[in-house]
Amino acid sequence: MGTAASPFLNPIADELEGVGPTKPTAETLLRRARQRRQVQSMIGVSYVIDAGVLLVYAHAGTIPVMIGPAFAVCGLISVAAYILLSEIGFTERFRDHYFIAPQAVASMAIMLAFTYIAPEVGVMFLCTLFVVFNFSSLRSTPLQTAVVWTAMALGLAWLFLLTDKPISLPHETYLERFATMTVFVLTIGRCMFLGIFSSTMRQTLYKNGIELKEAYKRIEELAALDELTGSFNRRCIMRMLDDEIIRSQRSKVPCSIALIDLDWFKRINDTYGHPTGDEVLRTFAITVFANIRTIDRFGRYGGEEFLLVLPDTPCDTAMRLLDRLRSIIADLDWSAFSSGMQVTLSAGVTTLRADETADIFLARADSALYAAKARGRNRVISV
């Protein structure tokens, strides 16, 4: 039982696939069955190796010769029964398709039974109980672990308290000492293997956890960004505006916003085509990002209209920043997209007032933007 943890087994991927209401795919089922066969083959090899140690004890005259073969047969029968249940798909009906708890209880029953039958080498079977329990704890839930531990405790209580079997550790002859040494070497080696396997599982879990966090972070970023321009989408920029209003009113620091509109953008789409219009929007957004502070928040408010949130910024500073931005946009060489193209912007700037809501705040910025358009566009107006 001790070598049951297959080095080829990927427990993390196996647990992640098929979780939830979606049924596991055929590929997943095939991989699970292959993994179970690998596990059971190693369990079977472990029983055979232990049977070989028992034959050494038998050769030393410690136990009858038939103990070793009988032990191997019992172990291999349990392995064959489990493989049969796995191959017919019975184990897939359960969340724990490895049948960890039933396997552990069956293995402990075999070890305790042979401790009773051959108490002269009983310590060998009791040592294997450590490996059985360690193996089962790798995948079992807290409830399963408690069940397995209870079954083991009851079995040991029966063996030690309700029987008078002289459980021994053979070491009188040279051959017995060799066999006993082999028992301890195999037990310690199996426990070390399980420890290494457990460490690998933890490292894999840690790595997967980091990858999941990065994936979630990326998903959140994508959900918050406008796909075309890379700026924040309307829902996200409005949430940021609400947060900044609360912070500004609590901390008594100024907060300004600017509603920005690209002048005559519909004409650009109609004259040069929508693909060119998209490139104009992207270039505009990149230019804005290159000329604002890291604390500023820039998002697409709708169509060719954008909202710029300027924390800790009084109105006069916001006006200078927007007028500088307006000048930069107007001076760009837009003819690279199409000959004769010119792009300008209009902006309405306003600063938060005491106890002002986001709707009123935006309405004043929109009023300023309307005034900028009414006065001929390509200008910044504040209210």
C-alpha positions as CSV (number, residue, x, y, z in Angstrom):
1,M,0.0,0.0,0.0
2,G,2.9,2.3,0.7
3,T,3.9,3.0,-2.9
4,A,0.4,3.7,-4.0
5,A,1.0,7.4,-4.8
6,S,1.9,7.4,-8.5
7,P,4.6,9.8,-9.7
8,F,2.7,10.1,-12.9
9,L,-0.4,11.3,-11.1
10,N,-1.5,14.9,-11.5
11,P,-3.9,15.3,-8.6
12,I,-4.5,19.0,-9.1
13,A,-5.5,18.8,-12.7
14,D,-7.7,15.8,-11.9
15,E,-9.5,17.7,-9.2
16,L,-10.0,20.8,-11.3
17,E,-11.5,19.0,-14.2
18,G,-15.1,17.8,-14.0
19,V,-15.8,20.0,-10.9
20,G,-19.3,21.5,-10.7
21,P,-22.5,20.6,-12.6
22,T,-20.7,19.9,-15.8
23,K,-20.0,16.2,-16.4
24,P,-16.4,15.1,-17.0
25,T,-15.5,14.7,-20.6
26,A,-14.6,11.3,-22.1
27,E,-10.9,12.4,-22.1
28,T,-11.1,13.2,-18.4
29,L,-12.7,9.8,-17.6
30,L,-10.0,8.0,-19.6
31,R,-7.3,9.8,-17.8
32,R,-8.8,9.1,-14.4
33,A,-9.1,5.4,-15.2
34,R,-5.5,5.4,-16.4
35,Q,-4.4,7.1,-13.2
36,R,-6.4,4.6,-11.0
37,R,-4.7,1.7,-12.9
38,Q,-1.3,3.2,-12.2
39,V,-2.1,3.6,-8.5
40,Q,-3.4,0.1,-8.2
41,S,-0.5,-1.4,-10.0
42,M,1.8,0.2,-7.4
43,I,-0.3,-1.0,-4.6
44,G,-0.1,-4.5,-6.0
45,V,3.7,-4.3,-6.4
46,S,3.8,-3.1,-2.7
47,Y,1.9,-6.2,-1.6
48,V,4.2,-8.5,-3.6
49,I,7.3,-6.8,-2.1
50,D,6.0,-7.3,1.4
51,A,5.2,-10.9,0.6
52,G,8.8,-11.3,-0.5
53,V,9.9,-10.0,2.9
54,L,7.6,-12.5,4.6
55,L,9.2,-15.3,2.6
56,V,12.5,-14.3,4.0
57,Y,11.0,-14.6,7.5
58,A,9.6,-18.0,6.5
59,H,13.1,-19.1,5.3
60,A,14.4,-18.1,8.7
61,G,11.8,-20.3,10.3
62,T,10.0,-17.4,11.9
63,I,6.6,-18.0,10.3
64,P,5.0,-20.7,8.0
65,V,5.8,-20.5,4.3
66,M,2.2,-19.9,3.3
67,I,1.9,-16.6,5.1
68,G,3.7,-14.7,2.4
69,P,1.7,-16.0,-0.6
70,A,-1.6,-15.7,1.4
71,F,-0.8,-12.0,2.1
72,A,0.0,-11.4,-1.5
73,V,-3.2,-13.1,-2.7
74,C,-5.4,-11.1,-0.2
75,G,-3.8,-7.8,-1.3
76,L,-4.0,-8.6,-5.0
77,I,-7.6,-9.6,-4.7
78,S,-8.4,-6.2,-3.2
79,V,-6.5,-4.5,-6.0
80,A,-8.3,-6.6,-8.7
81,A,-11.7,-5.8,-7.1
82,Y,-11.0,-2.1,-7.1
83,I,-9.7,-2.2,-10.7
84,L,-12.9,-4.0,-11.8
85,L,-15.1,-1.3,-10.1
86,S,-13.0,1.3,-11.8
87,E,-13.2,-0.2,-15.3
88,I,-16.9,-0.6,-15.2
89,G,-17.3,3.0,-14.2
90,F,-18.8,2.3,-10.8
91,T,-16.3,4.6,-9.0
92,E,-17.3,7.6,-11.2
93,R,-20.6,7.7,-9.5
94,F,-18.9,9.1,-6.4
95,R,-17.2,12.4,-5.8
96,D,-14.2,10.5,-4.4
97,H,-13.7,8.3,-7.5
98,Y,-10.4,7.0,-6.0
99,F,-12.3,5.3,-3.1
100,I,-9.7,6.5,-0.7
101,A,-11.5,5.7,2.5
102,P,-12.8,2.2,1.4
103,Q,-9.3,1.3,0.1
104,A,-7.6,2.4,3.3
105,V,-10.1,0.5,5.5
106,A,-9.7,-2.6,3.4
107,S,-5.9,-2.4,3.6
108,M,-5.9,-1.8,7.3
109,A,-8.2,-4.8,7.8
110,I,-5.7,-7.0,5.9
111,M,-2.8,-5.7,8.0
112,L,-4.6,-6.2,11.3
113,A,-5.8,-9.7,10.2
114,F,-2.3,-10.8,9.3
115,T,-1.0,-9.3,12.5
116,Y,-3.4,-11.6,14.3
117,I,-2.5,-14.6,12.1
118,A,1.2,-14.1,12.2
119,P,2.0,-12.2,15.4
120,E,5.6,-13.4,15.2
121,V,6.2,-10.7,12.5
122,G,3.3,-8.4,13.6
123,V,5.5,-5.3,13.8
124,M,5.9,-5.5,10.0
125,F,2.2,-5.2,9.4
126,L,1.8,-2.5,12.1
127,C,4.6,-0.4,10.4
128,T,2.7,-0.6,7.1
129,L,-0.3,0.9,8.9
130,F,1.6,4.2,9.0
131,V,2.0,4.1,5.3
132,V,-1.6,3.2,4.7
133,F,-2.8,6.1,6.8
134,N,-0.3,8.6,5.3
135,F,-1.4,7.6,1.8
136,S,-5.1,7.9,2.6
137,S,-4.6,11.4,4.1
138,L,-3.2,12.8,0.9
139,R,-6.6,12.9,-0.8
140,S,-9.2,12.3,1.9
141,T,-11.5,14.9,3.3
142,P,-11.4,15.6,7.1
143,L,-14.5,13.4,7.5
144,Q,-12.8,10.5,5.6
145,T,-9.6,11.0,7.6
146,A,-11.7,10.7,10.8
147,V,-13.4,7.6,9.6
148,V,-10.1,5.9,8.6
149,W,-8.5,6.9,11.9
150,T,-11.4,5.6,13.9
151,A,-11.4,2.3,12.0
152,M,-7.6,2.0,12.6
153,A,-8.0,2.8,16.4
154,L,-10.8,0.3,16.8
155,G,-8.8,-2.4,15.0
156,L,-5.7,-1.7,17.1
157,A,-7.8,-1.7,20.3
158,W,-9.3,-5.1,19.3
159,L,-5.8,-6.5,18.6
160,F,-4.0,-5.2,21.7
161,L,-6.8,-5.2,24.3
162,L,-9.1,-8.1,23.3
163,T,-6.5,-10.6,22.2
164,D,-3.3,-11.9,23.9
165,K,-1.3,-12.3,20.7
166,P,2.5,-11.8,21.4
167,I,3.2,-9.3,18.6
168,S,6.9,-9.5,17.9
169,L,9.8,-8.0,16.1
170,P,12.1,-10.9,15.0
171,H,15.8,-10.2,15.4
172,E,17.4,-13.3,16.9
173,T,19.0,-14.8,13.7
174,Y,21.0,-13.0,11.1
175,L,18.3,-13.6,8.5
176,E,15.6,-12.3,10.8
177,R,17.6,-9.2,11.4
178,F,18.1,-8.7,7.7
179,A,14.3,-9.1,7.1
180,T,13.5,-6.7,9.9
181,M,16.0,-4.2,8.6
182,T,14.3,-4.4,5.2
183,V,10.9,-3.8,6.8
184,F,12.1,-0.5,8.4
185,V,13.9,0.5,5.2
186,L,10.8,0.0,3.1
187,T,8.5,1.7,5.6
188,I,10.8,4.8,5.9
189,G,11.3,4.9,2.1
190,R,7.5,4.8,1.4
191,C,6.9,7.5,4.0
192,M,9.6,9.6,2.4
193,F,8.0,9.0,-1.0
194,L,4.6,10.1,0.3
195,G,6.2,13.2,1.9
196,I,7.9,14.1,-1.4
197,F,4.6,13.5,-3.2
198,S,2.7,15.7,-0.7
199,S,5.3,18.4,-1.1
200,T,4.9,18.3,-4.9
201,M,1.1,18.6,-4.4
202,R,1.5,21.6,-2.2
203,Q,3.9,23.3,-4.7
204,T,1.5,22.5,-7.5
205,L,-1.4,24.0,-5.5
206,Y,0.6,27.1,-4.8
207,K,1.6,27.5,-8.4
208,N,-1.9,26.9,-9.6
209,G,-3.1,29.4,-7.0
210,I,-0.8,32.1,-8.3
211,E,-1.8,31.4,-11.9
212,L,-5.5,31.5,-10.9
213,K,-5.0,34.9,-9.1
214,E,-3.2,36.2,-12.2
215,A,-6.0,34.9,-14.4
216,Y,-8.7,36.4,-12.2
217,K,-6.8,39.7,-12.2
218,R,-6.6,39.7,-16.0
219,I,-10.3,38.9,-16.3
220,E,-11.1,41.7,-13.9
221,E,-8.9,44.1,-16.0
222,L,-10.6,43.0,-19.2
223,A,-14.0,43.3,-17.7
224,A,-13.1,46.9,-16.6
225,L,-11.6,48.0,-19.9
226,D,-13.1,49.3,-23.1
227,E,-12.1,46.8,-25.8
228,L,-11.4,49.3,-28.5
229,T,-9.4,52.1,-26.7
230,G,-8.0,50.3,-23.6
231,S,-9.5,52.9,-21.3
232,F,-11.9,52.1,-18.5
233,N,-15.4,51.3,-19.7
234,R,-18.4,53.3,-18.6
235,R,-19.4,51.1,-15.7
236,C,-15.9,51.1,-14.3
237,I,-15.1,54.8,-14.7
238,M,-18.5,55.7,-13.1
239,R,-17.6,53.5,-10.1
240,M,-14.2,55.2,-9.9
241,L,-16.0,58.6,-10.0
242,D,-18.3,57.6,-7.1
243,D,-15.3,56.4,-5.1
244,E,-13.4,59.6,-5.7
245,I,-16.4,61.8,-4.8
246,I,-16.6,59.9,-1.4
247,R,-12.9,60.3,-0.9
248,S,-12.8,64.0,-1.8
249,Q,-15.8,64.8,0.5
250,R,-14.3,62.9,3.4
251,S,-10.8,64.3,3.0
252,K,-11.8,67.8,2.0
253,V,-9.6,67.8,-1.1
254,P,-10.5,69.1,-4.5
255,C,-11.6,66.8,-7.3
256,S,-12.2,67.9,-10.9
257,I,-13.6,66.0,-13.9
258,A,-13.6,66.7,-17.6
259,L,-16.0,65.4,-20.2
260,I,-14.1,65.2,-23.5
261,D,-15.7,64.9,-26.9
262,L,-13.9,64.4,-30.3
263,D,-15.1,67.2,-32.6
264,W,-17.1,66.1,-35.6
265,F,-16.3,62.5,-35.1
266,K,-19.3,61.3,-37.1
267,R,-17.9,63.1,-40.1
268,I,-14.6,61.2,-39.6
269,N,-16.5,57.9,-39.7
270,D,-18.6,59.0,-42.7
271,T,-15.6,60.4,-44.7
272,Y,-12.8,58.0,-43.9
273,G,-14.7,54.9,-42.7
274,H,-15.2,53.2,-39.4
275,P,-11.9,51.3,-39.3
276,T,-10.1,54.7,-39.5
277,G,-12.4,56.1,-36.9
278,D,-11.5,53.3,-34.6
279,E,-7.8,54.0,-35.1
280,V,-8.5,57.7,-34.3
281,L,-10.1,56.7,-31.0
282,R,-7.2,54.4,-30.1
283,T,-4.6,57.0,-30.9
284,F,-6.5,59.6,-28.9
285,A,-6.7,57.3,-25.9
286,I,-3.0,56.4,-26.1
287,T,-2.1,60.1,-26.3
288,V,-4.3,60.9,-23.2
289,F,-2.7,58.1,-21.2
290,A,0.8,59.4,-22.1
291,N,-0.1,62.9,-20.8
292,I,-2.0,62.3,-17.5
293,R,-0.8,61.4,-14.0
294,T,-0.9,57.9,-12.6
295,I,-3.6,58.9,-10.1
296,D,-5.9,60.2,-12.9
297,R,-8.6,57.9,-14.2
298,F,-9.6,57.9,-17.9
299,G,-12.6,56.1,-19.3
300,R,-14.9,55.9,-22.3
301,Y,-18.2,57.5,-21.4
302,G,-19.9,56.6,-24.6
303,G,-19.2,56.7,-28.3
304,E,-16.5,59.4,-28.9
305,E,-17.1,60.9,-25.4
306,F,-14.7,60.3,-22.6
307,L,-14.6,61.1,-18.9
308,L,-11.3,62.1,-17.1
309,V,-11.3,62.0,-13.3
310,L,-8.7,64.2,-11.7
311,P,-8.2,63.6,-8.0
312,D,-6.6,66.3,-5.8
313,T,-6.9,68.8,-8.6
314,P,-8.5,72.3,-8.4
315,C,-10.3,73.8,-11.3
316,D,-7.5,76.0,-12.6
317,T,-5.0,73.1,-12.7
318,A,-7.5,70.9,-14.4
319,M,-8.1,73.7,-17.0
320,R,-4.4,73.9,-17.7
321,L,-4.1,70.1,-18.1
322,L,-7.0,69.9,-20.4
323,D,-6.0,72.8,-22.6
324,R,-2.5,71.3,-22.9
325,L,-4.1,68.0,-23.9
326,R,-6.3,69.8,-26.4
327,S,-3.3,71.4,-28.0
328,I,-1.4,68.1,-28.2
329,I,-4.3,66.4,-29.9
330,A,-4.7,69.2,-32.4
331,D,-1.0,69.2,-33.2
332,L,-0.8,65.4,-33.9
333,D,-0.1,64.4,-37.5
334,W,-3.5,62.8,-38.3
335,S,-2.7,62.8,-42.0
336,A,-0.9,59.5,-41.3
337,F,-4.4,57.9,-41.2
338,S,-5.7,59.8,-44.2
339,S,-4.6,62.9,-46.1
340,G,-6.1,66.1,-44.9
341,M,-7.5,64.6,-41.7
342,Q,-7.7,66.9,-38.6
343,V,-8.8,65.9,-35.2
344,T,-9.6,68.2,-32.3
345,L,-11.4,67.9,-29.0
346,S,-13.8,69.9,-26.9
347,A,-14.0,69.5,-23.1
348,G,-16.1,70.7,-20.2
349,V,-14.3,70.9,-16.9
350,T,-15.8,71.3,-13.4
351,T,-14.8,70.9,-9.8
352,L,-16.8,69.0,-7.1
353,R,-18.9,71.1,-4.8
354,A,-19.8,70.2,-1.2
355,D,-22.4,67.5,-0.9
356,E,-22.7,67.1,-4.6
357,T,-23.8,63.9,-6.2
358,A,-22.2,62.2,-9.2
359,D,-25.2,63.0,-11.4
360,I,-25.2,66.7,-10.6
361,F,-21.4,66.7,-10.9
362,L,-21.6,65.1,-14.4
363,A,-24.4,67.4,-15.4
364,R,-22.3,70.5,-14.8
365,A,-19.4,69.0,-16.8
366,D,-21.8,68.2,-19.6
367,S,-23.1,71.7,-19.5
368,A,-19.6,73.0,-19.9
369,L,-18.9,70.6,-22.7
370,Y,-22.1,71.8,-24.5
371,A,-20.9,75.4,-24.1
372,A,-17.5,74.5,-25.6
373,K,-19.2,73.0,-28.7
374,A,-21.5,76.0,-28.9
375,R,-18.5,78.4,-29.0
376,G,-17.0,76.7,-32.0
377,R,-15.4,73.5,-30.6
378,N,-11.6,72.8,-30.1
379,R,-11.7,74.6,-26.8
380,V,-12.0,73.9,-23.0
381,I,-14.7,75.5,-20.9
382,S,-15.2,75.3,-17.1
383,V,-18.2,75.9,-14.9
